[in-house]
Each structure stands twice: as C-alpha cells, then as structure tokens.
C-alpha cells in the first residue's frame, strides 16, 4: 500500500500514510475544505446559501 499524499510505502503507525508529515498534510486538506463531496442537487446549494445568510443576519442583529 502506498501513501495517498506522496506515494511512498506506508508506515503501520500512520496508516494509510507514510508518516506524520503526510498525515498532517491530509488533515490540513480536510480542515481547509480542499476535500469536498460535490453536489449536483441545486436544492442543496440553495439551502446552504439560505442557511448561511440567515446565520449572518442573526449575527449582525446581536
């Protein structure tokens, strides 16, 4: 099995990664939104936008 970040051999301690650095790189990608599951459903996008706008409006009122 090879590391999904750098393609080197994996280390059982950090599986599926080769080491701490690549595990941290992967975590950073998740935390910054680099990994995402795309949605083709326009309702999902519209609902997300509406929810974000409601939350923003509530924050500005307080």
Secondary structure, DSSP 8 states (H G I E B T S, - for coil): -B-TTT--B--GGGTTSSSHHHHHHHHHHHHTT-S------HHHHHHHHHHHHHHHHHHHH-
